[in-house]
């Protein structure tokens, strides 16, 4: 997190095939540690909030490709974009999180804004709630939580791993992972990951091509560590799966193999970025770290914009449209952490500063004609590819600057069985929107606020911790996208709040965590489609969303041959303080009452090297608009898979195969702001990994 761990992420230690029964999920037990921003590198059991972390060993077993595959293990998270969409967006505790808000080793802005390949990372962490004190403010102010990606580092033992993969319909890929340490004391380390995937996806004629390259390097000498990370991704999707908006009645989800998009539609994104930093152990118990990161992203799309909502017979009208944009991001953090004692009380003192600055550029959107083209979600209609005009030069469209300073003290009493954390973060949010044509400032917001946090944690014994916390965060207002009618309008920031209490426990090889919480944040809504050139919807803010919930998670091995990961989330998301009380008490769009995830792996004793796995994911029905007049029914899908590791071979080789959505159900995986997102049809995945 911003101002995070004084040491880079703990390195991967070897292949998944060699991991045995090592814990592959961290939910708050034992000696597992986590990057918790201002708190630094701490034992998960000592954190006064809810956290889950999914290690690379688990993600390799599940053939996970992007962040959406990793968080499919978490009952607190749902993906709010369709499988096969141009990018990934998430819901944590019912509140949206964009892919651009994912942090890398605690620094925001260092991922591709569309989607992120998992081959670069050793662990995916999900910190839940608006932990502004600990993590800093995400670029667009998500309050449901933060997803942090921990990069792979060079371990003590060399790594040479090659993987080939296939997914239906014709999506092939390859991945190479190399790591070495050098020098007389192994003081130099380097790790490189290269991934390439290309081919057809399950949604009709949709295709994707992805190239990714990442590298980490580190140098350690006594109390000093110097480290760096960089990555590059080039991602292009043609005929992507799109969200659906209905005029009145919500129609049944189309067959998963049906694609109402046009074959010539594409979205392309190219990202290059990274960071460098140093950490120094000072006097005993004191350490300091500083890091700086920079990233560039280029986007280009030749898309279609729905000019009308889907009618009762499944038909709608659209217009072709083209857009190009780019962004430059600079980010830094510095952290000082120390330990002192005053009598019988221990103190873990933390000071941090961090900043995020983004310059946004866009090329003028150029409609390719004013004639509406009819289409259908059930019987697609295809048209010849229109001529591609120039979109013009990139012009500055806005700036986003976030700066903060934080201080915290974790007081420990009774041999650190009782931990009290008190802290505050001063945040300044400066957002500017410009008219692309004239370059004049169209709107500007410059606000600051002190956000306090208090937390209490009591370790009843070595296996049970109880905690309670009150956290706040100054979050930026929603920013209308370029596809909205009021692009350029800014909404003022808001101080979001969360109250949370919970327990973390370990029972032998099983760990569990239970939390109850209440989060309040503003409610933003998209209006109906307006027929203009190009067609658009207006983003507005009306009242608040209050979500109260109970979450239970567990992981571990109930018996030697079985590993399980599961969770249950019960939510009551309601609209409050809406204009004139019109929607007060209505269910908040996009927040279901229930989310369930349960997965397991069985390694039978009669077949050494063989493993079977399964996962069940279930989500209750959701409302799609504030009036609660449109909604999507609940859904449940099952995934099945197996793995086999060649026994007795000098070169470890592992085969894996899986079928997702075994029953090939047609369903809406998510719904919000009047849009419905289709789930993926039955999909097969296979891979073979070799460790040299």
Secondary structure by P-SEA (a helix, b strand, c coil): ccccccccccccccccccccccccccccccccccccccccccccccccbbbbbbcaaaaaaaccccccccccccccccccccccccbbbbbcccccccccccccccccccccccccccccccbbbbbcccccccccccccccccbbbbbbbbccccbbbbbbbbbccccbbbbbbbbbbbcccccccbbbbbbbbbbbcccccccbbbbbbbbbbbbbcccccbbbbcccbbbbbbbcccbbbbbbcccccccccccccccccccbbbbbbbccccccccccccccccccccccbbbbbbbbcccccccccccccbbbbbbccccbbbbbbbbbbbbbcccccccccbbbbbcbbbbbbbbbccccccccbbbbbbccbbbbbccccccccccccccbbbbbbbcbbbbbbbcccccbbbbbbbbbbbbbbbbbccccccccbbbbbbbbbbbbbbbbcccccbbbbcbbbbbbccccccccccccccbbbbbbbbbbbbcbbbbbcccccbbbbbbbbbbbbbbcccccccccbbbbbbbcbbbbbbbbbbbbcccccccbbbbcbbbbbbcccccccccccccccccccccbbbbbbbbbbbcccccbbbbbbbbbbccccccccccbbbbbbbbbbbbcccccccccbbbbbbbbccccccccccccccccbbbbbbcbbbbbbccccc
